[in-house]
Amino acid sequence: MIVTAAKHPQELWVTIEDTDIGFAAEHLPHLLTRFYRVDKSRSRAGGGSGIGLTITKHLIEAHGGRVWAGSDGVDHGSTFGFALPVA
């Protein structure tokens, strides 16, 4: 896992990159949707409830920021990031 932070003119950008399983492009529009899970076969007991990214999105947006996610496909890891305004 690689975590980076960089100051841009009006924002602080933080990105988290991993080498985990990643996800197909078809899931990208839904990743920040409440209760959405990429792996539908996982139960709540063993795979979470699908609200973590939604909570993250709402917290970041409540502070005037934005959130994004991406992946080059299954077995190619994922990148998640957020930007917050700086004073």
N, C-alpha and C positions, 0 to 999 in steps of 0.2 A: 504494500500500500504506500502511495506517495501523497503527501499533503503539502500543498503549496499555498502561499499567500502573496499577493502582489497589490501594491497601491497604484491605482490608475488615477487620472486627474480628479474625478469626482466620486470614486468608489474604491472600496477594498474588495478584491476578489479572492475567494478561497475555493480551491478545487481539491477533490479527493479522487485519486485514481486507484483502481485495484486491478488485479489479474484474475479475478474470480470468473464465474461462468458468463457474465455479460447477459445481453438480451437482444432479441430480434427487433428490428426497426418498427415492426407493427405495434409493439408495446409502448414505444416512446410517448405517444399522445396521452396515454393513460397512467403513466407512472406516478403522477402526483395526484391522482384521483383517489378519494377515500375508498377504502376496502378493496382496491385493485391489487391483485397478486399475479405476477407473471406465471408462476408455477401453480396452476389450478389444482394439482393433485395434492398439494400440501394442506394439511389441516391447520386450523387456528392453534391447536395445541402444539404442533410441531413446526409451524412456519410463520407465526405472527398473524396479526389481524389485518394488515394492509393499511394501517393509518400512520405509520412513522413518517413517511415522506410528506404526507398531507399536513401533518402537524408542523413539520419543518417549514414547509411552504408558507403556511399561515403566520408562523412566528417571524420569518424573514420579511414577508410582505408587510406585516404590522409595523416593522421598523423601516419601511420605505425601500426595501431591497427586492431582489428577484432571485429565483432558483432555476437551475437547469440540470439536465441529465443527458447522457449520451452513451452509446456503445457502438463498437465496430462490428457487433454481432455476437452470436452465441460462441462461447469459448474465447472471446477476445477482451474480456474485462469490461469495466464500466467507468464512467467519469461522472461525478456529481459535483455541482458547484453552486456557490451563491455569491451575490454581490450586495454590499451594504454601502449606503452613502456615507461619505466622510465629511466632517465639518471643516 
